[in-house]
């Protein structure tokens, strides 16, 4: 299967009178919390074009409140058939393959296969799990990319300087009150090094929505202006954490070098389904579909750690926004 197959991504025109760079789907939330008989919530999930439609890996917390990953398929990337049975990885090493928990997956197509990264509970400690599949039926689990503690492992869609590349966010074992985005490279998807700092949280007085911690979101999009990165940022308010997301442009050859970084957010919790849920006030992007010809982009994001939302925009407009509001 090649990602070159032409599929039509979800799209809604900008509402009349709307001047925002991104606008929400009128169908939001597109995936309800109870789509599965045993799901407490479905959010922070990854989707990609596949065959004549789309496939995805979804975070589905069950009614035991266990964090699980499930595979799903869709013809239109809006109406999803998510398998009731959790995803099971094939792994020859029991030390790595023993499942404890997994959440917040990303899916990235590189060369001839789809790589899945997720926050993997290795012996109960969060790190970056890695697996690959060609058919979304059999998933081959590889070595964890990093030592605990780490989250938000996001791969680049091609090798950079001849090596696989990934962004991540070193963390702790709780609700991390800090977080910087780092870049790492690997020659073989097993040994990761050449670690570089990409971005740190912004000063409160400069851009408060991203002043506590930040983390990479969907797979970066290659553009002539650089790698377009959608990332989340967190504000610690008097009523708890608030998750919003913005954008940055990274150098194509040295992606740890940030060219522009938005000072304003693209999307922040405003609607009831973003402000109310298991974890209030969260907009957490994990996937994006884009069309190079039209510049259209559809961003999938978790809402209040409960349901899945969809927002639309144009890549050129996001790039212009990133430059215009840049704090660099």
ABEGO torsion letter per residue (X at the ends): XBAABBBBBBBBBBBBGBABABBBBAAOBABBAAABAABABBBGBBBBBBEABBBBBBBBBBAAGBBBBBBBBBAAGABBBBBABBBBBBBABAAAABBABBBGBBBBBBGABBBBBBBBBBGGBBBBBBBBBAAGABBBBBBBABBOBBBGBBBBABBBGGBBBBBBBBBBABBBABEBBBBBBBAAGABBBGBBBABBBBBAAABAAAAABBBBBBBBBBBAAEBBBBBBBBBBBAAEBBBBBBBBBBBAABAABBABBBABBABBBABAAAABEABBGBBBBABBBBBAAAGBBBBBBBBGGABBBBBBBBAAAAAAAAAAABAX
